[in-house]
Amino acid sequence: MPQVIPRSRSWHVSTARRIPCPHAGCSRWFKSLPGLKQHRSSAHNYSFDPTASANNGHDYPVPTKPAPGIVRDYHSELTGKLVPWHRRLFCSHYILGDICDANGQQIDRSTLPPPVSEKDPNDWAPYCDRMQFETAEFLFKNAEMSASNIDRLCDLWGGSLHTEEGSFAPPFADHKQLYRTIDSTPLGDVPWKSFKLKYNGDRLMSNIPPWMDQTYEFWFCPARSLVANMLSNTEFNGEFDYVPYRDFSKEDEKRRYQNFMSGDWSWMQADKIAEDRSTHGGTFVPIILGSDKTTVSVATGQNDYWPVYISIGNIHNNVRRAHRNGVELLAFLAIPKAAKKYVDDPVFRRFKKQLFHVAMSRILASLKPGMTTPKVLKCPDCHFRRIIFGLGPYIADYPEQVLLSGIVQNWCGRCIAFPSDLDGGGAPRTSELTQALIEEFSLGILWDEWGIDGNVVPFTEDFPHTDIRQLLAPDILHQLVKGTFKDHLVEWVGKYLELEYGKAGAKERLADIDRRIAAAPPFPGLRRFPDGRGFSQWTGDDSKALMKVYLPAIEGHVPDDVIRTFRAFLEVCYIVRCNVITDDTLMELKDALNCFHQYHKVFKDTGVRPEGFSLPRQHALVHYEALIRLFGAPNGLCTSITESKHITAVKKPWHRSSKHNALGQILQTNQQISQLAAARADFEARGMLPVSRLAYLPPSDGQLSLSLTAEPNLDEDSNAGIVDERPGLAHSDVKLACSPARNRARNALALAIELGIPSLPKLITCFISEQLQPDSVTPSIVPPFTGRLKIFHSATATFVAPSDPSGIGSMQHEHIRAIPSWHRGPARYDCIFVSTDNTREGMLSMDVAQVHCFFSFIHTNGQTFQCTLIRWFDCIADEPDELTGMWMVAPSFLEDGSPHHAVIHIDSIVRSAHLLPIFGRGYISPYVNCHNSLEVFRGFYINRFADHHAFELAS
């Protein structure tokens, strides 16, 4: 059994929401100062006020100031208003890119934008009416129904409409009519084009390799048309930056980095563009690209695809992460293949690289004229502006970074650090430096001593103000999650155990680590590992989930410096995923990196890595500070964005295809989905459809009981996820489930017997007294409550979590469970953060408790109270654990030795908390699992690495 850890008893007093938001027009209240601070940073830091609407005489948001306490400095030349430097930090007016008419003539800023559409408000063309459009959208996009099933449904639908009064037709006669109608939608109809390339270099006289005669076909959409569609998408209005800017804290003038346009790169590009005075007053639109090969099936013939995606830097990071048509499929690249004997042929390898760059140059050619001569395009606010394009960051993993930058494998694409000593650093790689070296040295010296493939000319050389070597975006997924964590640190732990204890001893300890991982209590959105690390193929989601529970699992089996290495690395991961990064955050990042580099030497000292740590993906961490200053917060530029786009753009269309010549069907499916999305955006903008960002509704426990008959998803809580609401419109709150549970106790006494907590009636009475007289020093005498109770098995917490996967308004929801049988199995009683001191921040403002029951009742005065029965946990120390950096807690007991229970209002709940057992050095019993670990162990870590929101709360 685990060792009992001494604990101190403390009194816990929960607090409901009391702190108002001081922002004008905002009615939000908060439970703690950290909640208010995060809300102000996220909800009120917009280029437009999301709550402003018809007050200005039209339906478009009006300009507003940045968040309170933030001073915004705008690039002057691209605004048309020159502001002296000494006045910029104190400039009170809000500046946007100059607006113009459709002919490019500048107009007054007070001019109202033209209407969204000239069409009649009831014009659903090419659809007959709302029913036909929503049917098409549901069948094709949402349900992804096959053609045969669509035909069957239309037959059944039509048959049901034959009545004695007459016959009526369904929205569509069959799938052919549905497809024709979607194809005739003019909006979003960007046709696919193609071109072919083939090898034209030196050829052998005989035995010519087949790949030299093969023709390679590339499919693409005109890049300018895709960008024009993004710019005209009114859905982005309010979350779109028209001008490069810099944010500073008014209090200490420290810099803040958030969305892409807040970084230095867009500012410096604007400086270069503004050298041409004809561009003054224009709107700079950075083009963000990304590509990543993907496999759709391992059981069929052609299963590899190489899609290229496009986005723009003006939309906010949360929009790009939530996609929302902010990331579009640009092209499918050909993947040259050859027989095994030619795979390592230098000529073939050179050809593949040159083929990529030539193709990318042609695919982006439609943007090139707009990089020097402004083009008039409509923007999300429906105004026209003079747009100047520019190639921006490229999102890619390391193999593609090698291809993009024309470097040699194992070298860094951003600096000239030697591969045997990458951490030794080196000067930045630039186009000028590379060209000078190519002119000076032979190809062999370039390859061996400078890491340059002199045969490759990057496609960016064909475009102005562009240097691909300085445009390689930070890649959190492959450099941190999959690279440093999974491929390096986790593997090194296994090697250390084998070196220290032999193969048999290492196997025994790894088995105990697996049992510890499997014993992690459930948490909303957290994937479970019933077999520990025992899965054959790692995915990015596997690595992300394992990171959250791995640190306590290895404690006691590895040296303390290994624990410190993991802690420092996890802190780096969570810091760089912050939605807003300040100068102070960058100092924290630098400190965490220094700790990581200091402590990971333990792997060298113990013989795990005797050769050192010259690893490209790990080396990339030293560039993160500079990349953040250039491009803003990295969570808007990550391969996780492109990899998740694979699902909707490649994998799902492939699975609904006939698998024969699937690429053409994939292209058509993507085009039809884009047409449906554009049509919906147009109908919403014209007020014909309600805006599809509805607040999340709590689950009904009645529905939940029905879902128990389905196959349970034990890997993760699928009910946790994003909410597509803007923070200014949605409430961050905790709500009980829509429907009460069945076959549960109906009064306090019966519930006390059911839960085995005799003090429950007294606790309810004390709760009522506190609620009726919250400011009373001496509690009033309240008669025992004998009324009816409604029991609920869950509550939904909805909150702003901009650093986590979230909706377009950075909102996320999660379910907090208190149910005696979860998926017809053991009970599940989740833990929560409870606000107890709203004058302090972090863990000092909260306590942790375990929920035993959610219930509500109506008091004799007619007031309804929504409550939860909890058991308190006490902090073991007044500060986090020095080794792991996590707070430690233990179950709280009263003086008589009984568990410390309480009834609190659900408004005191902040969100779910995740507790991980303090395993110590002993092996855990095979009978311990995720369902009983909270009862078996007596000491726990508050898992600050459960997600990024928890990292900010529990730090």
Buried (B, 14 or more C-beta within 10 A) or exposed (E): EBEEBEBEEEEBEBBBBEBEBEBEEBEBBBBBBBBBBBBBBBBBBBBBBBBBEEEEEEBBBBBBEBBEEBBBBBBBBBBBBEBEEEEBBEBEEBBBBBBBEEEEEEEEEEEEBEEBBEBEEEEBEBBEEEEBBBBBBEBBBEEBBEEEEBBBBBEEBBEEEEEEEEEEEBBBEBBEBBBEBBEEBEBBBBEBEEEEBEBEEEEEEEEEBEBBEEEBEBBBBBBBBBBBBBBBBBBBBBBBBBBBBBBBBEEEEBBBBBBBBBBBBBBBBBBEBBEBEEBBBBBBBBBBBBBBBBEBBEEEEBBEBBBBBBBBBBBBBBBBBBBBBBBBBBBBBBBBBBEEEBEEBEBBBBBBBBBBBBBBBBBBBBBBEBBBEBBBBBBBBBBBBBBBBBBBBBBBBBEBBBBBBBBBEBBBBBBBBBBEEBBEEBEBBBBEBBEEBBEEBEEEEBBEEBBBBBBBBBBBBBBEBBBBBBBBBBBBBBBBBBBBBBBBBBEBBBBBBBEBBEEEEBEBBBBBBBBBBBBBBBBBBBBBBEEBBEEEEBEBBBBBBBBBBBBBBBBBBBBEBBBBBBBBBBBBBBBBBBBBBBBEBBEBBBBBBEBBBEBBBBBEEBEBBEEEBBBBBBBBBBBBBBBBBBBBBBBBBBBBBBBBBBEBBBBBBBEBBEBEEBBEBBBBBBBBBBBBBBBBBBBBBBEBBEEEBEBBEBBBBBEBBEBEEEEEEBBBBEBBBBBBBBBBBBBBBBBBBBBBBEEBBEBBBEBBEBBEBEBBBBBBBBBBBBBBEEEEEEEEEBEEBEEEBBBBBBBBBBBBBBBBBBBBBBBBBBBBBBBBEBBEEEBBBBBBBBBBBBEEBBBBBBBBBBBBBBBBBEBEEEEEBBBBBBBBBBBBEEEBBEEBBBBBBBBBBEEEEEBBBBBBBBBBBBBBBBBBBBBBEEBBEEEBBBBBBBEBBBBBBBBBBBBBBBBBBBB
